[in-house]
Amino acid sequence: MNEYEFPRLDKTTFSVASSFEEAEKQDKEYWLSRTPRERLQHMELLRRINYGANATARLQRVLEIAERT
C-alpha cells in the first residue's frame, strides 16, 4: 500500500465528546501522541484529498514590480 493511499477506517478509535471544547482537547491529545512523521503523512493525505491530481503541480510564480512613491 502506498503511504498516501486513503487509509481504511478504524472504527475502534472513535470517541464521543460532550462539548466542542472537550472534542478539541481530545483531538489535540491525539495528534500530540502521533510522531511528527505520522502528522506530516496525514497532512499530505489531506492535501491530496483536497487537490487531487493537482496536489503535485508546481505553484505559479508571480512577479509584481511596485514603484516607491
N, CA and C of each residue as an Amber inpcrd file, in Angstrom:
protein
   207
   0.8300000  -1.1880000   0.0000000   0.0000000   0.0000000   0.0000000
   0.8720000   1.2480000   0.0000000   0.5560000   2.1700000  -0.8670000
   1.2590000   3.4420000  -0.9330000   0.9940000   4.2100000   0.3630000
   2.0020000   4.9140000   0.8910000   1.8390000   5.5870000   2.1690000
   0.8300000   6.7230000   2.1190000   0.4120000   7.1770000   0.9160000
  -0.5510000   8.2600000   0.8170000  -1.9010000   7.7930000   0.2880000
  -2.1170000   6.4850000   0.1910000  -3.4270000   5.9920000  -0.1950000
  -4.4040000   6.2690000   0.9340000  -5.6800000   6.3840000   0.5760000
  -6.6920000   6.6530000   1.5850000  -6.7290000   5.4940000   2.5680000
  -6.5320000   5.7560000   3.8520000  -6.4620000   4.6710000   4.8380000
  -7.8300000   4.0630000   5.1150000  -7.8220000   2.8200000   5.5800000
  -9.0570000   2.1720000   5.9830000  -9.5240000   2.7890000   7.2920000
 -10.8210000   2.8520000   7.4630000 -11.4100000   3.4400000   8.6530000
 -11.3040000   2.4830000   9.8280000 -10.6930000   2.9370000  10.9060000
 -10.5540000   2.1390000  12.1220000 -11.6380000   2.5840000  13.0950000
 -12.7160000   1.8260000  13.1700000 -13.8640000   2.2150000  13.9830000
 -13.6100000   2.0890000  15.4790000 -12.5060000   1.4920000  15.8750000
 -12.2070000   1.3520000  17.3060000 -11.6330000   2.6330000  17.8990000
 -11.2710000   3.6000000  17.0790000 -10.6550000   4.8210000  17.5880000
 -11.6420000   5.9590000  17.7830000 -12.9200000   5.7270000  17.5420000
 -13.9200000   6.7730000  17.7120000 -14.2140000   7.0120000  19.1780000
 -14.5040000   8.2620000  19.5070000 -14.9530000   8.6020000  20.8480000
 -16.0010000   9.7030000  20.7250000 -16.8250000   9.8370000  21.7410000
 -17.8830000  10.8350000  21.7410000 -17.5490000  11.8780000  22.7940000
 -17.6390000  13.1410000  22.4090000 -17.3510000  14.2380000  23.3330000
 -18.6530000  14.9570000  23.6630000 -18.7300000  15.4930000  24.8540000
 -19.9570000  16.1660000  25.2730000 -19.9700000  17.6540000  24.9160000
 -18.8320000  18.1850000  24.4560000 -18.7730000  19.5960000  24.0680000
 -17.6910000  19.7860000  23.0140000 -17.7380000  20.9370000  22.3470000
 -16.7160000  21.2480000  21.3620000 -15.3470000  21.3960000  22.0260000
 -15.3220000  21.9640000  23.2190000 -14.0590000  22.1430000  23.9300000
 -13.4270000  20.7910000  24.2480000 -14.2560000  19.8500000  24.7040000
 -13.7370000  18.5080000  25.0070000 -13.2520000  17.8240000  23.7360000
 -13.9840000  17.9970000  22.6310000 -13.5790000  17.3930000  21.3590000
 -12.2450000  17.9630000  20.8980000 -12.0740000  19.2790000  21.0230000
 -10.8100000  19.9040000  20.6370000  -9.6630000  19.3930000  21.5020000
  -9.9140000  19.2210000  22.7930000  -8.8920000  18.7010000  23.7030000
  -8.4870000  17.2810000  23.3000000  -9.4910000  16.4400000  22.9820000
  -9.2050000  15.0660000  22.5600000  -8.4180000  15.0450000  21.2560000
  -8.8060000  15.9160000  20.3060000  -8.0740000  15.9930000  19.0390000
  -6.6170000  16.3740000  19.2720000  -6.3990000  17.3940000  20.1130000
  -5.0370000  17.8530000  20.3840000  -4.2090000  16.7460000  21.0320000
  -4.8020000  16.0570000  22.0070000  -4.0970000  14.9600000  22.6670000
  -3.7500000  13.8530000  21.6790000  -4.6840000  13.5550000  20.7820000
  -4.4320000  12.5010000  19.7930000  -3.2520000  12.8770000  18.9000000
  -3.2840000  14.0960000  18.3330000  -2.2350000  14.4740000  17.3900000
  -0.8880000  14.6590000  18.0710000  -0.8950000  15.0690000  19.3320000
   0.3770000  15.1810000  20.0530000   0.9490000  13.8070000  20.3940000
   0.1010000  12.7820000  20.4030000   0.5830000  11.4280000  20.6730000
   1.1670000  10.7670000  19.4240000   0.9520000  11.3530000  18.2530000
   1.4870000  10.8260000  16.9960000   2.8950000  11.3450000  16.7850000
   3.6780000  10.6090000  16.0070000   5.0320000  11.0650000  15.6910000
   4.9640000  12.1900000  14.6580000   5.9940000  13.0180000  14.5800000
   5.9980000  14.0650000  13.5490000   5.8250000  13.4870000  12.1390000
   6.4170000  12.3300000  11.8770000   6.2650000  11.7050000  10.5560000
   4.8170000  11.3460000  10.2700000   4.1200000  10.7870000  11.2620000
   2.7060000  10.4320000  11.0740000   1.8610000  11.6830000  10.8270000
   2.1770000  12.7610000  11.5310000   1.4280000  14.0100000  11.3340000
   1.6320000  14.5580000   9.9240000   2.8850000  14.5370000   9.4590000
   3.1630000  15.0170000   8.1000000   2.4970000  14.1370000   7.0480000
   2.5120000  12.8240000   7.2660000   1.8570000  11.9230000   6.3190000
   0.3630000  12.2140000   6.2420000  -0.2470000  12.5010000   7.3690000
  -1.6770000  12.8040000   7.3550000  -1.9390000  14.1340000   6.6580000
  -1.0800000  15.1250000   6.8710000  -1.2350000  16.4040000   6.1820000
  -1.1220000  16.2140000   4.6690000  -0.1840000  15.3850000   4.2460000
  -0.0300000  15.1100000   2.8190000  -1.2750000  14.4160000   2.2690000
  -1.8310000  13.4750000   3.0260000  -3.0570000  12.7960000   2.6080000
  -4.1940000  13.8010000   2.4510000  -4.3610000  14.6980000   3.4080000
  -5.4160000  15.7120000   3.3200000  -5.2100000  16.6260000   2.1170000
  -3.9560000  16.9820000   1.8550000  -3.6510000  17.8370000   0.6920000
  -4.0350000  17.1420000  -0.5990000  -3.7260000  15.8500000  -0.6920000
  -4.0650000  15.0990000  -1.9050000  -5.5680000  14.8870000  -2.0480000
  -6.2680000  14.7190000  -0.9290000  -7.7280000  14.5980000  -0.9860000
  -8.3360000  15.8980000  -1.4900000  -7.8260000  17.0370000  -0.9950000
  -8.3840000  18.3340000  -1.3820000  -8.0390000  18.7420000  -2.8040000
  -6.8090000  18.4850000  -3.2450000  -6.3610000  18.9860000  -4.5370000
  -6.2780000  17.9260000  -5.6270000  -6.4560000  16.6620000  -5.2900000
  -6.4630000  15.6020000  -6.2820000  -5.1960000  15.5550000  -7.1070000
  -5.3700000  15.4800000  -8.4230000  -4.2360000  15.3670000  -9.3340000
  -3.3540000  16.6110000  -9.3050000  -3.9060000  17.7410000  -8.9070000
  -3.1380000  18.9880000  -8.8620000  -2.2790000  19.0990000  -7.6090000
  -2.3130000  18.0940000  -6.7470000  -1.5720000  18.1520000  -5.4880000
  -0.0660000  18.2470000  -5.7140000   0.4150000  17.6790000  -6.7980000
   1.8580000  17.7040000  -7.0470000   2.2530000  18.7530000  -8.0750000
   1.2820000  19.5350000  -8.5470000   1.5850000  20.5870000  -9.5210000
   2.3800000  21.6990000  -8.8420000   3.2440000  22.3080000  -9.6040000
   4.0490000  23.3940000  -9.0460000   3.2070000  24.6600000  -8.9600000
   3.5470000  25.4980000  -7.9990000   2.8580000  26.7670000  -7.8570000
   3.3300000  27.7280000  -8.9400000   2.4150000  28.5550000  -9.4080000
   2.7640000  29.5470000 -10.4140000   3.5280000  30.6830000  -9.7480000
   4.6000000  31.0970000 -10.3800000   5.3600000  32.2330000  -9.8530000
   4.7500000  33.5270000 -10.3690000   4.5970000  34.4550000  -9.4750000
   4.0160000  35.7410000  -9.8360000   5.0100000  36.8300000  -9.4520000
   5.3230000  37.6740000 -10.3950000   6.2570000  38.7660000 -10.1460000
   5.5060000  40.0870000 -10.3430000   5.5900000  40.9190000  -9.3580000
   4.9450000  42.2160000  -9.4470000   5.9770000  43.2820000  -9.0700000
   6.1010000  44.2830000  -9.9000000   7.0570000  45.3620000  -9.6310000
   6.2680000  46.5390000  -9.0590000   6.6400000  46.9420000  -7.8950000
   5.9660000  48.0810000  -7.2490000   6.9010000  49.2700000  -7.2610000
   6.3770000  50.4140000  -7.5650000   7.1640000  51.6400000  -7.5710000
   6.9890000  52.3530000  -6.2470000   8.0840000  52.8210000  -5.6830000
   8.0070000  53.6120000  -4.4600000   7.6320000  55.0400000  -4.8160000
   6.7300000  55.5950000  -4.0490000   6.3320000  56.9890000  -4.3340000
   6.7440000  57.9030000  -3.2320000
